[in-house]
Amino acid sequence: MSEFEKIVSEINKVINGKESAIRIILCAILANENVLIEDIPGTGKTTLVKAFSKVLQLTSKRIQMTSDTLPSDITGYSIYDKELGKFKFIKGPVFCNILLADELNRTSGRTQSALLEAMEEHQVTVDGKTYKLDEPFSVIATQNPYGYVGTQQLPQAQLDRFSVKISLGYPSVDEEVNILLNRRTENPLDKLDYVISKKEFEDMQNSVKEIFVNESIARYIATLVNITRNSNYVECGGSPRVMVSVMNLSKAVAFSHNRNYVIPEDVKEIFVQAVSHRITLKKEYKGKVTSESLMKNILSTTVMPGVQNA
């Protein structure tokens, strides 16, 4: 069993029936990308992040976003030290390997924007001074479905920084029975063992970077994203950033299948989750079609290139 499968298997012990979501999130973290989970409270999002951090021996922090959360609550702040006679920087929760930003769409746009620099450049700037974040670093943010009391739509610039958007959904009755049985005497997180060290995980990330992408695969990705821009249903299609993240995620998917090169099926496996939330439908089509169904249609009608390996 590969290291990837061992990680998935271990996390499956506490998150029942969500293997597909676990695999997608692991691929995103391996690709140094960020994840957005849209779900109602209580579906296991926090437990999932804690499980990843424990199995991978990574540090994790959680921020509960509210309407009065300030940017400094995320990045940290400077405070005057009388003994030293100068200001010193107090690090915020963003200084970790996996940051859970819970209910991101409940907080203000100003606070949301504080995450942009961290997500894109893995650094924060406070009082004109730049601080590098810990590596590896990924943000896993959650949002409640739009329309819940106190929620607002995330701006497109924020959505574009999330390479993947998924939903965990409710577990089945059998899965809920397992949850109850597993929690009778102890927290299932206590049963988890670490699978690899932080250094070994960083080695896995480096291996993902080395995955070979043939020119025909690169053209396939570019073609798919370009079609989103020219669709009659779409107001704003995928950006060049979308193309890059689709390629990075496809490399992670190839790695998960024990290959050192990307094939079209790797792109298809991640494309819908990587692009659907990063396009804007025209107003007249909202409610009539979904971005997910549109992405699936683009995949089904676009000719795949032949398989070529390294």
C-alpha positions in Angstrom: 0.0 0.0 0.0 1.4 3.4 -1.0 1.9 6.2 1.6 -1.0 8.1 0.0 -3.4 5.1 0.5 -2.1 4.6 4.1 -3.0 8.3 4.9 -6.5 7.9 3.4 -7.1 4.6 5.2 -6.1 6.1 8.6 -8.3 9.2 8.2 -11.2 7.0 7.1 -11.2 5.6 10.7 -12.7 8.9 12.0 -14.5 10.2 8.9 -16.8 7.5 7.8 -18.0 7.3 4.1 -16.1 10.4 2.9 -13.1 8.7 1.1 -13.7 10.8 -2.0 -13.5 14.0 -0.1 -10.5 12.8 1.9 -8.6 12.0 -1.4 -9.4 15.4 -2.9 -8.3 17.3 0.2 -5.1 15.3 0.4 -4.4 16.0 -3.3 -4.9 19.7 -2.6 -2.6 19.7 0.4 0.1 17.8 -1.6 -0.2 20.4 -4.3 0.1 23.2 -1.8 -3.3 24.4 -2.7 -6.3 25.6 -0.6 -9.7 24.0 -0.1 -13.2 25.4 0.4 -15.9 23.1 2.0 -19.5 24.3 1.8 -21.6 22.5 4.3 -23.9 23.0 7.2 -22.4 22.9 10.8 -21.8 19.5 12.4 -20.8 17.4 9.4 -17.2 16.8 10.6 -15.2 19.5 9.0 -13.2 20.4 12.1 -12.6 16.7 12.9 -11.4 16.2 9.3 -8.7 18.9 9.6 -7.6 17.6 13.0 -7.3 14.1 11.6 -5.1 15.4 8.7 -2.8 17.3 11.0 -2.4 14.3 13.4 -1.8 11.7 10.6 0.7 14.0 8.8 2.3 15.3 12.0 1.5 18.9 10.9 0.4 21.8 13.1 -3.2 23.1 12.7 -5.1 26.0 14.0 -8.8 26.9 13.9 -10.4 30.4 13.6 -14.1 30.7 14.2 -15.1 33.5 11.9 -17.7 36.0 13.1 -19.0 39.4 12.0 -16.5 41.1 14.4 -13.4 39.0 13.6 -10.5 41.4 12.8 -7.6 40.8 10.4 -5.2 40.9 13.3 -7.1 37.9 14.8 -5.8 35.9 11.8 -2.4 37.4 11.1 -1.2 38.6 14.5 -0.3 42.0 15.8 2.5 44.2 17.1 2.6 45.2 20.8 5.0 47.5 22.6 7.4 45.7 25.0 8.4 48.2 27.8 11.3 46.0 28.9 12.8 45.8 25.4 11.8 49.4 24.5 10.4 48.3 21.1 7.5 46.6 19.4 7.4 42.9 19.2 5.2 40.8 16.9 2.7 38.3 18.3 2.0 35.6 15.8 -1.6 34.9 14.9 -3.2 31.4 14.2 -2.2 31.7 10.5 1.3 30.6 11.5 0.7 26.8 11.2 0.7 24.1 8.5 -3.1 23.7 8.1 -5.4 26.6 8.9 -9.1 25.9 9.4 -11.1 29.1 8.7 -14.5 28.1 10.0 -17.6 29.8 8.5 -15.6 32.2 6.4 -18.6 33.8 4.8 -19.9 35.1 8.1 -17.0 37.6 8.5 -16.4 40.9 6.8 -14.7 41.4 3.5 -11.8 43.2 5.2 -11.1 40.2 7.3 -11.5 37.8 4.4 -8.9 39.8 2.4 -6.4 39.3 5.3 -6.3 35.6 4.1 -5.5 36.4 0.5 -1.8 37.2 0.9 -1.4 34.2 3.1 -3.1 31.8 0.6 -1.4 33.2 -2.4 2.1 34.1 -1.2 2.4 32.1 2.1 3.3 35.3 4.0 1.5 38.1 5.9 2.3 41.8 6.2 1.7 43.5 9.5 2.6 47.2 10.1 4.6 47.2 6.9 6.7 44.2 7.8 6.5 40.9 6.0 6.5 37.5 7.8 6.9 34.2 6.1 4.5 31.4 7.1 5.4 27.9 8.1 5.8 25.4 5.3 3.9 23.4 4.1 0.9 25.7 4.4 -2.7 25.2 3.2 -6.0 26.9 4.2 -9.1 24.7 4.6 -12.1 27.1 4.8 -15.7 26.3 5.4 -18.8 28.2 4.5 -22.4 27.8 5.2 -24.7 27.6 2.2 -25.6 31.2 1.1 -28.9 32.2 2.6 -28.2 31.1 6.1 -28.6 33.8 8.6 -25.5 36.0 8.8 -23.9 34.7 5.7 -22.7 36.6 2.6 -21.3 35.5 -0.8 -17.6 35.3 -0.9 -16.1 37.7 -3.6 -14.7 36.1 -6.7 -11.2 37.1 -5.9 -11.4 35.1 -2.7 -13.1 32.1 -4.4 -10.3 32.1 -7.0 -7.7 31.4 -4.3 -9.5 28.2 -3.4 -8.3 25.5 -5.8 -11.0 23.0 -4.7 -14.5 23.3 -3.5 -16.3 20.3 -2.1 -19.2 19.3 0.2 -19.1 16.6 2.7 -22.9 16.2 3.1 -24.8 14.1 5.6 -23.5 10.6 6.4 -25.8 7.6 5.7 -27.7 5.9 8.5 -25.1 3.1 8.7 -22.3 5.7 8.9 -24.1 7.6 11.6 -24.5 4.4 13.6 -20.7 3.9 13.3 -20.1 7.4 14.5 -22.2 6.8 17.6 -20.5 3.5 18.4 -17.1 4.9 17.9 -17.8 7.8 20.3 -19.3 5.7 23.2 -16.1 5.8 25.3 -13.5 8.0 23.7 -12.8 10.5 20.9 -11.9 8.6 17.7 -9.2 11.1 17.0 -7.3 9.6 20.0 -7.1 6.3 18.1 -5.3 7.8 15.1 -1.6 7.1 14.5 0.7 9.3 12.5 1.5 7.7 9.1 4.4 9.8 8.0 6.5 12.5 9.4 6.4 16.2 8.4 9.7 15.7 6.5 8.3 12.7 4.7 5.2 14.6 3.7 7.4 17.4 2.3 9.2 14.8 0.3 5.8 13.7 -1.1 5.1 17.3 -2.1 8.4 17.5 -3.9 7.6 14.3 -5.7 4.3 15.8 -6.9 6.1 18.8 -8.3 8.3 16.4 -10.4 5.3 14.7 -12.0 5.7 14.9 -15.8 3.1 16.9 -17.8 3.1 16.3 -21.5 2.4 19.2 -23.9 -0.8 17.5 -25.1 -2.0 17.4 -21.4 -1.1 21.0 -20.9 -3.0 21.9 -24.1 -6.0 19.8 -22.9 -6.1 21.7 -19.6 -5.8 25.1 -21.5 -8.5 24.1 -23.9 -11.0 23.1 -21.1 -10.5 26.4 -19.3 -10.7 28.4 -22.5 -14.0 26.8 -23.3 -15.4 28.1 -20.0 -14.6 31.7 -21.2 -16.4 31.2 -24.5 -19.5 29.5 -23.2 -22.8 31.2 -23.8 -23.8 30.5 -20.2 -20.7 32.0 -18.5 -20.2 35.7 -17.7 -16.6 35.2 -16.4 -14.6 32.1 -17.2 -11.6 30.5 -15.6 -8.4 32.6 -15.2 -4.8 31.6 -15.9 -4.6 30.9 -12.1 -7.3 28.2 -12.6 -5.2 26.5 -15.3 -2.2 26.4 -13.1 -4.0 25.0 -10.1 -5.8 22.3 -12.4 -2.3 21.2 -13.6 -1.0 21.1 -10.0 -4.0 19.1 -8.8 -3.8 16.8 -11.7 -0.1 16.0 -10.8 -1.2 15.2 -7.3 -4.0 12.9 -8.6 -1.4 11.1 -10.8 0.8 10.7 -7.7 -2.1 9.2 -5.9 -2.4 6.6 -8.6 1.3 5.8 -8.4 2.2 7.4 -11.7 5.0 9.8 -12.5 3.1 11.4 -15.4 -0.4 12.9 -15.9 -3.0 11.4 -18.1 -6.3 13.0 -19.2 -8.3 10.9 -16.6 -6.3 12.7 -13.9 -7.5 16.0 -15.2 -11.1 14.8 -15.5 -11.0 13.5 -11.9 -10.4 16.9 -10.4 -11.7 19.4 -13.0 -15.3 19.9 -11.8 -14.2 20.5 -8.2 -11.4 22.8 -9.2 -13.3 25.0 -11.7 -17.0 25.1 -10.9 -16.8 27.7 -8.1 -14.3 29.9 -10.0 -16.6 30.8 -12.9 -19.6 33.2 -12.9 -22.8 32.2 -14.7 -24.8 34.9 -16.6 -27.7 36.2 -14.6 -30.3 34.8 -17.0 -29.0 31.2 -16.5 -28.7 31.3 -12.7 -31.2 28.8 -11.3 -31.6 27.1 -14.7 -28.1 25.5 -15.0 -25.4 24.8 -12.4 -21.7 25.5 -12.9 -21.1 21.8 -11.9 -23.3 20.5 -14.7 -21.7 22.9 -17.1 -18.2 21.7 -16.3 -19.3 18.0 -16.6 -20.7 18.9 -20.1 -17.5 20.5 -21.1 -15.6 17.4 -20.1 -17.9 15.1 -21.9 -17.8 17.1 -25.2 -14.1 17.9 -25.3 -11.8 15.4 -27.1 -9.1 14.0 -24.8 -5.6 13.7 -26.1 -4.0 10.3 -26.4 -2.1 8.9 -23.4 1.5 9.8 -23.5 3.9 9.2 -20.6 7.3 10.4 -19.8 
